[in-house]
């Protein structure tokens, strides 16, 4: 099984079109699975998780 488990998407507009580029490339590379990642600290919704840090 061919997996790319570390794809960061932060350099784009967070649209379905942006994500589709990653999916299309995975298909081209004949990958079985990809895992799109993002660091939650860039989203204000997660700010409370860092209050104690």
C-alpha positions in Angstrom: 0.0 0.0 0.0 1.4 3.4 -1.0 0.6 6.2 1.4 1.6 9.8 1.7 0.8 10.5 5.3 2.2 14.0 5.7 0.6 16.6 3.3 0.2 20.1 4.7 -2.3 22.3 3.0 -1.6 25.7 4.6 -0.1 27.4 1.6 -3.4 27.5 -0.2 -6.9 29.0 0.0 -8.6 26.1 1.9 -11.0 25.4 -1.0 -12.1 22.2 -2.5 -10.3 23.2 -5.7 -7.0 23.5 -3.7 -7.5 20.1 -2.1 -8.4 18.5 -5.4 -4.9 19.3 -6.7 -3.5 17.1 -3.9 -5.9 14.3 -4.8 -5.2 14.6 -8.5 -1.4 14.3 -7.8 -2.0 11.3 -5.6 -3.9 9.6 -8.3 -1.2 10.4 -10.8 1.4 8.9 -8.5 -0.8 5.9 -7.9 -1.0 6.4 -4.2 -3.6 4.4 -2.2 -4.1 6.9 0.5 -3.2 10.5 1.4 -3.5 12.3 4.7 -4.1 16.0 4.7 -2.7 17.7 7.8 -2.9 21.1 9.3 -1.5 22.6 12.5 -4.4 23.7 14.6 -2.6 26.7 16.1 -3.3 28.7 13.0 -7.1 28.5 13.6 -8.5 30.8 16.3 -11.1 28.2 17.1 -8.3 26.2 18.8 -6.7 29.0 20.7 -8.2 27.9 24.0 -6.2 24.6 23.7 -3.0 26.7 24.1 -4.1 28.8 27.2 -2.2 26.5 29.6 0.9 26.1 27.5 
